[in-house]
Amino acid sequence: MIVLRPENFGGIIFNSKNAHEIWVDKNSYQKLKDHFSAPNKPESQEIKKIYDQLGAKGGEKIKILPPVPNIDNSFPFALLNSPVLADINITNKCNLNCPHCYVDSNSTGREMSEKEFDRVLEEIDKNNVLQVAIGGGEPTTHPLLPRFLKKLRQKDIVPNLTTNGKDLKWKTVYYMTRYCGAVALSIEEWGENFEKRRKFSFSEFLKSVKKIKSAGLNLVFQIVVSKNNLATLPETVARLTRFQPYGFIFLAYKPQGRGENYDSPLSRADQTEVQKTLKEILHTLKGKTKTGFDCCFTPALMDIEANSSFIGCSAGRSSLAIMPDLNVLPCSFMENNNNPANLHFQDLHSTWKSNNFHKFRQKIYTNMNSPLCSRCDLVNTCLGACPEFQLVKCNKTS
């Protein structure tokens, strides 16, 4: 399905099959809306180009979303009227006890109830959220996960899911195949080093890889990168490419939760090695699979490879996080404190416009106006690094 979502600048065109999206100006959005509103209208070159960008073939079902109320934007960066992506942590329960866990997940963690999930679904649907990232804890331990995924798809919202791969049953793989856009397996290191960190068999992890691949799911490897695993990262990535994954996602390690003192962020590593390793990874994966970095990496990537997909912090601008207790945060890596908004008591759009979210955006703006960043010609793309942590160093100043 192709979804058209209006925005102040024009709109967002989204392919629900592969989660590709493009942002277009008002003129292009109106042309697209007119085209899709008129049956049997011939495709112009502009329409064909957009289909190519979306990875669409034509003939897909079309859904044109109504506008949500505008949000005032006094900042010099894009701010959507509502999020397009929601990180939904449906549980804080986990079947592992990883030492680097940023949310202190454990075997007795809180689970989101079905009534609470329905409340979340109502709000994200009303606010034109296009896709969600289901996480935890370990989401496959939640007994209602199949029902949650099905409900999302019934609303034409694409769920993607991250799992540690432990105790992954075939029935779980079946319903993930039916409903998920992609499934990410978390891994930091290969073989014995994996087992030392995660305390379960690496052979079991590889069996989960093969299950996901054989089911035809879009397999993604999600790797948290820290000073501690930087040296082994190129080998780990090279070995994982043998499974021909749909993609890789690299997350900058955040000193948070149980992992606060376990690893060290990349900002404490030798920056020559950081740059060398990132270049090696990009070279290894180029032309083989999709490669994504969380926005915290942007300052270190800007001069390595010209790529418009590298952009600064999206939290509170186009994405947010919803925790198992329905607390709503700009970013799931933030501490769950400072009186966050909660969907039990406040709707999502009010939260998006709230003072808490405004303060977070102000932090981004403050970073952009630091002495170094304000003089950089890339500041409007980079946005001055992570507003919460010092995770990576800018390759212009390191």
PAMIVEX-997164 format. One line per field, with one value per residue (C-alpha): x, y, z; residue number from 1. Coordinates in steps of 0.02 Angstrom, whole numbers, padded with zeros to 5 digits, always signed. Layout:
PAMIVEX-997164
x	(X  ...)
y	(Y  ...)
z	(Z  ...)
num	(NUM  ...)
END
This chain:
PAMIVEX-997164
x	(+00000  +00056  +00011  +00004  +00023  +00006  +00129  +00157  +00300  +00201  +00189  +00264  +00241  +00259  +00268  +00197  +00274  +00455  +00439  +00522  +00468  +00505  +00466  +00400  +00357  +00180  +00178  +00234  +00118  -00032  +00013  +00024  -00139  -00227  -00154  -00208  -00379  -00417  -00444  -00352  -00249  -00088  +00074  +00187  +00376  +00370  +00251  +00360  +00514  +00427  +00375  +00556  +00613  +00484  +00531  +00351  +00295  +00129  -00045  -00032  -00180  -00179  -00223  -00231  -00225  -00317  -00209  -00177  -00175  -00023  +00114  +00205  +00388  +00505  +00660  +00773  +00746  +00606  +00472  +00325  +00148  +00151  +00277  +00294  +00385  +00346  +00463  +00343  +00420  +00282  +00372  +00515  +00525  +00670  +00736  +00916  +01012  +01131  +01255  +01239  +01047  +00995  +00824  +00870  +00757  +00735  +00628  +00496  +00478  +00314  +00211  +00093  -00086  -00201  -00308  -00152  -00094  -00265  -00247  -00076  -00146  -00290  -00172  -00041  -00176  -00261  -00093  -00044  +00102  +00161  +00271  +00321  +00474  +00419  +00545  +00568  +00636  +00615  +00451  +00436  +00407  +00245  +00099  -00006  +00127  +00037  -00123  -00030  +00056  -00107  -00196  -00058  -00071  -00259  -00229  -00103  +00038  +00199  +00273  +00458  +00526  +00692  +00729  +00880  +00845  +00839  +00703  +00635  +00495  +00434  +00259  +00337  +00429  +00265  +00168  +00317  +00323  +00139  +00138  +00312  +00401  +00571  +00643  +00808  +00920  +01032  +01216  +01375  +01511  +01541  +01557  +01631  +01626  +01439  +01413  +01517  +01409  +01236  +01255  +01169  +01229  +01293  +01237  +01059  +01075  +01131  +00981  +00868  +00956  +00921  +00739  +00708  +00796  +00706  +00538  +00572  +00573  +00674  +00819  +00915  +01065  +01061  +01231  +01265  +01437  +01547  +01730  +01734  +01682  +01754  +01908  +01806  +01666  +01734  +01755  +01581  +01503  +01599  +01542  +01361  +01356  +01366  +01184  +01135  +01032  +00907  +01009  +01117  +01075  +01215  +01169  +01289  +01307  +01217  +01279  +01108  +01020  +01115  +01240  +01289  +01461  +01482  +01538  +01612  +01540  +01635  +01677  +01806  +01886  +02033  +01947  +02067  +02010  +01827  +01843  +01944  +01817  +01665  +01747  +01789  +01611  +01536  +01658  +01614  +01427  +01420  +01313  +01275  +01136  +01050  +01153  +01081  +01154  +01055  +01057  +01185  +01319  +01290  +01433  +01559  +01486  +01463  +01632  +01653  +01522  +01402  +01232  +01072  +01006  +01132  +01036  +01039  +00926  +00749  +00683  +00543  +00548  +00484  +00489  +00451  +00452  +00311  +00360  +00269  +00184  +00127  +00251  +00295  +00473  +00557  +00684  +00681  +00861  +00815  +00792  +00610  +00592  +00559  +00370  +00348  +00179  +00076  -00057  -00166  -00193  -00147  -00172  -00025  -00044  -00047  +00110  +00194  +00157  +00200  +00332  +00435  +00453  +00487  +00629  +00705  +00698  +00778  +00925  +00948  +00943  +01069  +01189  +01171  +01220  +01375  +01535  +01597  +01433  +01366  +01512  +01494  +01412  +01339  +01249  +01076  +01099  +01196  +01097  +01243  +01249  +01147  +01064  +01069  +01240  +01415  +01416  +01526  +01644  +01630  +01762  +01791  +01852  +01915)
y	(+00000  +00177  +00302  +00491  +00592  +00783  +00899  +01087  +01075  +00960  +00780  +00608  +00464  +00293  +00116  +00001  -00153  -00103  +00048  +00165  +00346  +00507  +00686  +00800  +00984  +01054  +01057  +00876  +00817  +00898  +00819  +00649  +00674  +00728  +00580  +00451  +00530  +00511  +00330  +00268  +00426  +00398  +00399  +00549  +00537  +00620  +00486  +00347  +00423  +00424  +00243  +00200  +00291  +00197  +00029  +00013  -00062  +00028  -00039  -00036  +00014  +00199  +00275  +00464  +00515  +00667  +00806  +00814  +00984  +01090  +01111  +01277  +01263  +01402  +01294  +01293  +01107  +00998  +00960  +00853  +00886  +00712  +00568  +00450  +00320  +00259  +00148  +00043  -00057  -00180  -00262  -00239  -00427  -00521  -00699  -00636  -00526  -00436  -00326  -00185  -00172  +00010  -00020  -00144  -00279  -00436  -00591  -00499  -00341  -00253  -00300  -00188  -00252  -00272  -00127  -00018  -00073  -00032  +00141  +00160  +00097  +00219  +00365  +00320  +00284  +00451  +00540  +00460  +00358  +00253  +00122  +00059  -00026  -00159  -00188  -00220  -00307  -00457  -00435  -00619  -00660  -00560  -00683  -00558  -00512  -00599  -00505  -00340  -00364  -00411  -00258  -00145  -00219  -00201  -00014  -00015  +00022  -00074  -00161  -00200  -00302  -00328  -00492  -00570  -00737  -00842  -00976  -00920  -01041  -01081  -01019  -00852  -00846  -00885  -00737  -00621  -00673  -00637  -00464  -00387  -00281  -00335  -00425  -00373  -00492  -00410  -00455  -00366  -00496  -00666  -00838  -00850  -00663  -00666  -00802  -00711  -00557  -00630  -00794  -00907  -01023  -00942  -01097  -01062  -00884  -00949  -01068  -00916  -00830  -00979  -00990  -00808  -00826  -00987  -00907  -00770  -00630  -00473  -00510  -00364  -00375  -00242  -00205  -00092  -00017  +00034  +00062  -00117  -00207  -00084  -00191  -00348  -00259  -00277  -00465  -00483  -00387  -00484  -00650  -00594  -00541  -00727  -00741  -00612  -00506  -00376  -00248  -00194  -00063  +00007  +00088  +00195  +00125  +00232  +00229  +00200  +00076  -00083  -00045  +00124  +00064  -00094  -00028  +00139  +00253  +00282  +00458  +00378  +00274  +00321  +00426  +00371  +00191  +00243  +00324  +00179  +00051  +00145  +00161  -00024  -00072  +00040  -00032  -00211  -00183  -00069  -00143  -00299  -00245  -00097  -00007  +00106  +00200  +00275  +00464  +00473  +00418  +00566  +00680  +00540  +00496  +00663  +00668  +00481  +00457  +00579  +00505  +00603  +00468  +00522  +00650  +00711  +00669  +00622  +00609  +00732  +00787  +00634  +00496  +00458  +00314  +00234  +00129  -00022  +00089  +00209  +00344  +00441  +00503  +00589  +00446  +00271  +00292  +00435  +00405  +00371  +00515  +00703  +00677  +00613  +00621  +00462  +00402  +00350  +00536  +00632  +00608  +00589  +00752  +00852  +00758  +00798  +00983  +00977  +01076  +00918  +00887  +01072  +01066  +00917  +01007  +01156  +01044  +01002  +01188  +01226  +01096  +01171  +01341  +01283  +01376  +01233  +01176  +01348  +01377  +01210  +01203  +01032  +01086  +01086  +00901  +00843  +00948  +00954  +00774  +00683  +00804  +00680  +00595  +00622  +00464  +00498  +00638  +00746  +00696  +00880  +00913  +00747)
z	(+00000  -00040  +00096  +00072  +00231  +00225  +00313  +00320  +00194  +00077  +00129  +00156  +00033  +00116  +00047  +00181  +00098  +00125  +00243  +00117  +00131  +00038  +00086  -00051  -00064  -00078  -00267  -00284  -00147  -00230  -00397  -00314  -00222  -00383  -00476  -00347  -00327  -00513  -00570  -00725  -00741  -00844  -00744  -00775  -00769  -00598  -00532  -00604  -00522  -00353  -00376  -00411  -00254  -00152  -00226  -00289  -00454  -00476  -00450  -00260  -00154  -00107  +00061  +00082  +00265  +00334  +00409  +00595  +00684  +00644  +00771  +00787  +00740  +00791  +00764  +00609  +00579  +00514  +00644  +00591  +00650  +00726  +00730  +00583  +00690  +00864  +00965  +01069  +01211  +01248  +01392  +01513  +01537  +01460  +01451  +01461  +01582  +01464  +01558  +01430  +01439  +01437  +01517  +01656  +01582  +01689  +01710  +01813  +01709  +01674  +01521  +01425  +01440  +01290  +01351  +01361  +01189  +01118  +01192  +01109  +00944  +00950  +00976  +00846  +00717  +00752  +00732  +00566  +00631  +00484  +00565  +00736  +00808  +00931  +01069  +01253  +01351  +01241  +01143  +01094  +01279  +01277  +01262  +01163  +01034  +00888  +00927  +00941  +00773  +00689  +00757  +00691  +00516  +00518  +00539  +00393  +00515  +00480  +00634  +00638  +00782  +00873  +00961  +01047  +00960  +01118  +01126  +00957  +00914  +00739  +00783  +00831  +00665  +00576  +00644  +00624  +00441  +00423  +00502  +00517  +00388  +00455  +00605  +00683  +00780  +00910  +00911  +00967  +00942  +00863  +00942  +01116  +01142  +01105  +01236  +01367  +01348  +01320  +01416  +01290  +01155  +00996  +00900  +00959  +00895  +00725  +00722  +00746  +00601  +00490  +00546  +00501  +00334  +00286  +00327  +00199  +00328  +00300  +00418  +00493  +00608  +00743  +00820  +00969  +00941  +01087  +01123  +01188  +01027  +00901  +00863  +00825  +00731  +00551  +00572  +00649  +00506  +00374  +00449  +00460  +00276  +00231  +00282  +00150  +00270  +00214  +00310  +00456  +00587  +00695  +00860  +00961  +01137  +01267  +01450  +01523  +01637  +01683  +01546  +01618  +01674  +01570  +01401  +01350  +01216  +01054  +01111  +01227  +01090  +00980  +00847  +00711  +00744  +00747  +00576  +00506  +00569  +00502  +00331  +00329  +00374  +00239  +00112  +00162  +00149  -00003  -00139  -00036  +00082  +00163  +00294  +00428  +00575  +00716  +00711  +00852  +00728  +00613  +00673  +00639  +00469  +00384  +00297  +00271  +00137  +00056  +00096  +00122  +00240  +00371  +00474  +00653  +00799  +00747  +00925  +00958  +00775  +00681  +00812  +00994  +01116  +01216  +01366  +01442  +01572  +01431  +01477  +01318  +01289  +01143  +01140  +01215  +01274  +01391  +01576  +01616  +01738  +01747  +01751  +01573  +01488  +01500  +01380  +01526  +01560  +01402  +01216  +01097  +01003  +01166  +01217  +01050  +01081  +01267  +01360  +01392  +01206  +01175  +01303  +01214  +01047  +01131  +01177  +00992  +00950  +01088  +01017  +00844  +00914  +01006  +00954  +00845  +00769  +00728  +00609  +00520  +00349  +00393  +00552  +00472  +00430  +00581  +00706  +00826  +00889  +01023  +01144  +01289  +01284  +01214  +01109  +00959  +00913  +00760  +00633  +00598  +00774  +00843)
num	(1  2  3  4  5  6  7  8  9  10  11  12  13  14  15  16  17  18  19  20  21  22  23  24  25  26  27  28  29  30  31  32  33  34  35  36  37  38  39  40  41  42  43  44  45  46  47  48  49  50  51  52  53  54  55  56  57  58  59  60  61  62  63  64  65  66  67  68  69  70  71  72  73  74  75  76  77  78  79  80  81  82  83  84  85  86  87  88  89  90  91  92  93  94  95  96  97  98  99  100  101  102  103  104  105  106  107  108  109  110  111  112  113  114  115  116  117  118  119  120  121  122  123  124  125  126  127  128  129  130  131  132  133  134  135  136  137  138  139  140  141  142  143  144  145  146  147  148  149  150  151  152  153  154  155  156  157  158  159  160  161  162  163  164  165  166  167  168  169  170  171  172  173  174  175  176  177  178  179  180  181  182  183  184  185  186  187  188  189  190  191  192  193  194  195  196  197  198  199  200  201  202  203  204  205  206  207  208  209  210  211  212  213  214  215  216  217  218  219  220  221  222  223  224  225  226  227  228  229  230  231  232  233  234  235  236  237  238  239  240  241  242  243  244  245  246  247  248  249  250  251  252  253  254  255  256  257  258  259  260  261  262  263  264  265  266  267  268  269  270  271  272  273  274  275  276  277  278  279  280  281  282  283  284  285  286  287  288  289  290  291  292  293  294  295  296  297  298  299  300  301  302  303  304  305  306  307  308  309  310  311  312  313  314  315  316  317  318  319  320  321  322  323  324  325  326  327  328  329  330  331  332  333  334  335  336  337  338  339  340  341  342  343  344  345  346  347  348  349  350  351  352  353  354  355  356  357  358  359  360  361  362  363  364  365  366  367  368  369  370  371  372  373  374  375  376  377  378  379  380  381  382  383  384  385  386  387  388  389  390  391  392  393  394  395  396  397  398)
END
